[in-house]
Amino acid sequence: MMINAKALGWAAVAVAAASFSICAFLVAIAPATTVAAFSFVMHVDLSPMARSVTWGNFLGGVLVFSVVAGVHAWVLGWMYNTLVARGRGAERGVETGHA
């Protein structure tokens, strides 16, 4: 089964934008609590890195985070499809030209 890599990439963009937005909202309304929660989850003290959320750093962050996630998902889909295609050819005894 092949994956639509482009659709996977766009889905990742949407999920990343939503999760980034939720995180930014939590930092904006309860910065100390959010930093404490993420410090607990990541086993590291994040309190020196705490910062306020502005519209500028929110928009820049959501854009960069979402695009990077989308590109990673697209590459993942492309690589999966490539490996599946190679496996299919090998299973049928078709020479794929790859080692």
Buried (B, 14 or more C-beta within 10 A) or exposed (E): EEBEBEEBBBBBBEBBBEBBBEBBEBBEEEBEEBBBEBBEEEEEEBEEEBEEBEEEEBEEBBEEBBBEBBEBBBEBBBEBBEEEEBEEBEEEEEEEEEE
